[in-house]
Amino acid sequence: MRWWHRWRADVEFRCEGGLCERFLSLLKQEGVALWDVRLGDGCVTAVCRASEYRKVRLPARRTGTRVHVIRRLGAGFRLWAIGRRPGLIAGAISAVAVYVILASCIWIIDIQTEDPRIRAAVERELASCGIARGVPASEADLAAVRMRVIAGVEELHQMSVYLEGCAARVDIRWQEEGAPRPDSTPSNVIASCDGQILSMRVTDGQAMVKAGDAVVAGDLLVCGAVETEHGVLLSRASATVTARTTRCFEAAASRTETVETDGRVYIQPSVRLFWWSVPCYSPSAFTERFSERQERSDWRWLDTPMPIGVEQTVYTERCQRTVSLSDEQVKAVARARLAAQAAAVLGTASVEESTLEERWEGDRYILRGQYTCIEDIAVQTPLLSDFE
Amino acid sequence: MQVTKQAEALLDLPQGVLTGELLMEVRGRRQVILEGACDLIEYDESCVRLRAEGREVRLSGHRLAIETLSVGGASVSGQLLSIEFL
């Protein structure tokens, strides 16, 4: 069977008795195209188009041939079979309609933050910009929304909004508490710790020290107030000051340690349908001993997230347990704590030399590390000057 | 008929193109394609007889099968031994 015959409706029939050759010639004269004419067991089989099969009757009667359909071939017959089931067609049309409606509107607003205060503020700003559940996605001006939300939420440092199917994903970076905001407030650069300066690269401000100088923590390295012929110009000093510093850290561990482990786990699942969340659990209160974690999974269709899914809150009990450690284990714990402490403080600094001192004080093992490092000691502070 | 033959000669066309004579294409010993009106007279595995242009064509061979049969012509495949014009 040629491949293109599968895309239309064909009929394979068998003719027997009578004058088969005459029957085939008459069919040809009627304009019926035949192919795959094969001799069988006392019969002839052939294939013709389904639309031409009705022309078979008269030649068959005239030649006394009996004709039987063997097979119905091609996609045409399959579509005909489907066409006789209106429920199936209605279901398929409904599914496509639901998919188009769901995929063309925003049903999920996914804000990537755990902070409920920032989440509420961002949601409020998004709503004021027209990004809400049920709104057609084509009406969303994402660039304008982004600018407006950043301007409206003070803690927000950076933000991006993008659409993924029916979901509006909002990635945000907010200002860490205590961290300086990237602004142009006049500032100085001071030393974050004691050390000897190896090199300096000043990008803004006036250098107050030079390479080879020894400085202590808090010393002014680069001044933001620059004297010019027009007077004093206040700027935001900026510099990279590489210095050799000496850092000391101390970590301790004892033979009996209290460790925190995971205890019982409780899961509270909810089925989410559009903006409704249907809880599938009995409400219960959890104390502060339980840590809380949100998990969420969206149902996807054709790789497009749908506004249907499951979200669950996982409560994990935090248990404290006292364990007895051997001397080797105590030393290993102290070493790990010291390494973590050093890594947290030193960050990207390179360690030139390190020495470790250890001692026992009763059950406590104390490990003291002294590190000679090469690091950037420049840190910006607001300019407190009398020029203002 | 005479005019069409003259036209064929004038235009330097192959004989029978304009007059609608039986055109037969033989592909090795495996297939014969007949273009033009032809009726099936006899059909079995060793012999296929066709009437075309008032003449009878007899194809002999082994495992002969009619691939297509339509107003435009016929195609017979198999292991051909002889083609006779009766």
Interface residues (C-beta under 8 A of the other chain):
Chain A: C20 E21 R22 L24 S25 L27 K28 Q29 G31 V32 A33 L34 W35 D36 V37 R38 L39 V44 A46
Chain B: D39 L40 I41 E42 Y43 D44 E45 A65 I66 E67 T68 L69 S70 V71
